[in-house]
Amino acid sequence: MKRIVRLGWDVGGAHVKLAAFGQDGRLKAVRIAPCPVWKGEAELATTLRELRSEFEPGVPSAVTMTAEGADLWPDRHAGVVGTVGLLMQALAGAPLALFAGPDGFVPPERAAEHADRIASANWYATAAVLAHLLPGGILVDIGSTTADLIPFEAGRVTARGFSDAERLASNELVYTGAARTPVMALAAEAPFAGRWLPLMAELFATTADIHRLTGELTEEADLYPSADGGPKTAEASARRLLRMIGQDFAPPLLPRTKALARHLAEAQITRIGRAFDCVASAQENAPEMLVGAGVGRFMAARLAERRDLTYLDLADVLTDDPALSRQAADCAPAVAVGLLAAALDAA
């Protein structure tokens, strides 16, 4: 691999994503690893060290995070400080800049002072890059767990909220994703065999099972074990999904189960669409473009079509290397924070 001069990190509560940049400023590598932070600091420390070990020592890092929200920590402030401490150990003294949203980058020794801005600012990094590349629109970044809906125009991010609580209230953060969302969070009931059946309030299946049955889930989007620890096949997903309505799987039921999956996929897109309409209604100028990012951006593309908006896949924006474009869009905040740090150094 060519010499790496900068690393961009998105340290999440379920995944850690890393983007590596070369001397020419171009993206050279993207990595993603599952990391269940809620299981303890050792999980995060190990993942950080393993990802960092692939690249030469001393490379500067720019970091954004959401790991502070994991229930490992007593509160978000402690989560920011704790995550930064683990980062400093993993980076072994290499330069570290923490992204604090509109406050820009701050050094690790000021993490406590800027904790409210550092916490869960990864969405802002991606939108800030887009705001300087495009005239305006709404970024819809659908990951494995959440969906971010972020308006931008005229060189600035125009989101109404910043903290998770504010963004939930403004519909700019929706807790629904392409892989890890429990199916019971999508609807109270669903149609099957001519009846509306209630969904059980049990973690029998996730959205990974739904989108696997609709044929839209990529392998890279689903890095965690399935709800029952079983295989990730269409038949196994059908079995898990049918448990949600008290049914047992048999091969002849696969077509009906796929129809059930399509219905629930529609329910998820409808929920994201309602949030999108709310966000769009708050903008001074009606958005004409929807930019899709994240492993669930196939839903963003469908939403753009339904709202008659121009759709732009972030894979076509963050890099001109076709071998890395899909990964770059999957891990957009890691790439974005690296680009923002490079732009600051060049200024």
RACOR-V83688 format. One record per run of one state. SS is the DSSP state (helix for helix, strand for strand, loop for the rest). FROM is the first residue (numbers start at 1). TO is the last residue. If there is no record, write none. Layout:
ss = {SS,SS}
from = {FROM,FROM}
to = {TO,TO}
//
This chain:
ss = {loop,strand,loop,strand,loop,strand,loop,helix,loop,helix,loop,strand,loop,helix,loop,helix,loop,strand,loop,helix,loop,strand,helix,loop,helix,strand,loop,helix,loop,strand,loop,strand,loop,strand,loop,helix,loop,strand,loop,strand,helix,loop,strand,loop,strand,loop,strand,helix,loop,helix,loop,helix,loop,helix,loop,strand,loop,helix,loop,strand,helix,loop,helix,loop,helix,loop}
from = {1,4,12,15,23,27,35,37,40,41,53,60,66,67,70,76,92,96,100,101,104,105,108,111,115,119,120,122,132,136,143,147,154,156,158,164,170,173,175,182,183,186,189,193,195,199,206,207,214,219,222,234,244,251,282,289,294,297,307,310,314,317,325,331,332,347}
to = {3,11,14,22,26,34,36,39,40,52,59,65,66,69,75,91,95,99,100,103,104,107,110,114,118,119,121,131,135,142,146,153,155,157,163,169,172,174,181,182,185,188,192,194,198,205,206,213,218,221,233,243,250,281,288,293,296,306,309,313,316,324,330,331,346,347}
//
